[in-house]
Amino acid sequence: MHTKALGTSSLQVPRISFGAWAIGGWYWGGADDATSIEALTAGLDEGLSAIDTAPVYGFGHSEKIIGQALRGRRDEALVMTKAGLRWDDEEGEFFFKTADVDGKVRSIYRNLRPASLRHEVEASLRRLNIEHIDLLQIHWPDPSTPIAESIGALFDMRSQGLLREIGVSNFSTEQMDAAREALGGVPLASCQPKYNLLQRESETEILAYGIEHEIGTLVYSPLEQGLLSGKVTGARKLPADDQRNKHPNFQSARRSRINQVLSQEVQPIAEAHGASVAQTVLAWTALQAGVTSVLSGIRSKEQARENAAAARVELKQAELISIDQAFRALLAEFAAKGGKQRGLGGLLRRMLKR
Ligand SMILES: NC(=O)c1ccc[n+]([C@@H]2O[C@H](COP(=O)([O-])OP(=O)(O)OC[C@H]3O[C@@H](n4cnc5c(N)ncnc54)[C@H](OP(=O)(O)O)[C@@H]3O)[C@@H](O)[C@H]2O)c1
């Protein structure tokens, strides 16, 4: 797969990267490990050569599974993990409560203190069973720790060879200014915003900032957690512990309107390219200004093959515009009905205002 430089860092990332949240199981109604390893293996075979994960994804489980899948294939993959969300310690700022796949309640704390970051990086290296992390991203800002202190700790670990490059996720432009200043001559490799046809806020701020300052952007939830594949029909029931059940866009009225727009506006374009709706939406996202790589969440080898092939779908300008306009109209319709965007997107906006 064609690769691009991640900002001005030493890393080259594919147009589509493997998103490994769901294979951790938590939030997504569980995951089957053998299926997850097949998915990662198929992804590597098809050029999904960058894998995005985090310690909190399944409370270490996603990283462990990646470690298993990479046995004998470490050189083929960039491992991009994160730090800053602790479930095993109560230091830092309380973030949210959740239940793991066994129903056990977990309290998540934001903690970017230097000692905690080192503890996390060392634990990630053990779980992933690798010598260094290619990209270490701060998962979420922690207002209780000065950004310069956290960046200083990552800088030291970079000098010691534990990680190659440093990135951030869910940061505002002001927080990225502070991170860049603390890094001095070392580039801030990347930022990681949520971005898809239904979540456009990052276009004017984060993606524009990435272009201006040559910072790579790894955009997440491109299929709005699967909804923009067109396969989450009204008839599809998610398992009771799949937390997408609480997502506002998964509620039946919105789900049905989103699927109508996909079938009326995206399906004909997909057919013209011999592609699926999911591939067309992923291709649209990858082709937007300022997007370096699309983090595509994948649970099976079939999804790995399908989503990797989206990198070869070259949409024409008129097609990009018509998809854009259809979804802008849908968002205006949702806004007119007064529905506030909630869930993690709303949470993110509230946090960034702090
Ligand atoms: N930095 C952050 O705070 C943050 C937050 C969220 C995500 N991320 C990263 O971004 C990645 C992607 O985001 P995401 O996982 O939230 O959402 P996503 O990529 O929009 O959706 C992933 C889900 O869509 C479904 N899917 C994938 N391919 C499909 C296909 N071809 N056809 C039909 N359904 C398909 C799968 O679920 P089903 O098969 O169960 O429907 C899959 O788990 C994550 O894995 C993670 O690495 C980062």
The ligand as an ORCA input file, in Angstrom:
! r2SCAN-3c Opt
* xyz 0 1
  N      -7.635      8.374     20.229
  C      -8.837      8.033     20.592
  O      -9.383      8.538     21.601
  C      -9.584      7.014     19.776
  C     -10.967      6.865     19.953
  C     -11.613      5.932     19.154
  C     -10.898      5.174     18.235
  N      -9.552      5.323     18.123
  C      -8.758      4.499     17.154
  O      -9.374      4.525     15.881
  C      -9.717      3.208     15.471
  C     -10.976      3.229     14.622
  O     -12.067      3.788     15.291
  P     -13.296      2.931     15.807
  O     -12.860      1.524     15.979
  O     -13.873      3.697     16.932
  O     -14.374      3.064     14.676
  P     -14.578      2.722     13.125
  O     -13.301      2.422     12.449
  O     -15.411      3.813     12.618
  O     -15.500      1.418     13.222
  C     -14.964      0.174     13.537
  C     -16.069     -0.892     13.529
  O     -16.786     -0.865     12.317
  C     -17.161     -2.193     11.945
  N     -16.555     -2.394     10.606
  C     -15.257     -2.243     10.253
  N     -15.092     -2.521      8.944
  C     -16.298     -2.842      8.449
  C     -16.757     -3.208      7.167
  N     -15.926     -3.297      6.130
  N     -18.084     -3.465      7.028
  C     -18.934     -3.375      8.073
  N     -18.553     -3.025      9.317
  C     -17.232     -2.755      9.508
  C     -16.573     -3.115     12.995
  O     -17.540     -3.364     14.022
  P     -18.716     -4.454     13.843
  O     -18.229     -5.479     12.886
  O     -18.942     -4.977     15.225
  O     -19.895     -3.650     13.409
  C     -15.470     -2.280     13.591
  O     -15.117     -2.615     14.912
  C      -9.825      2.423     16.794
  O      -9.731      1.041     16.610
  C      -8.677      3.028     17.559
  O      -7.446      2.486     17.128
  C      -8.898      6.246     18.857
*
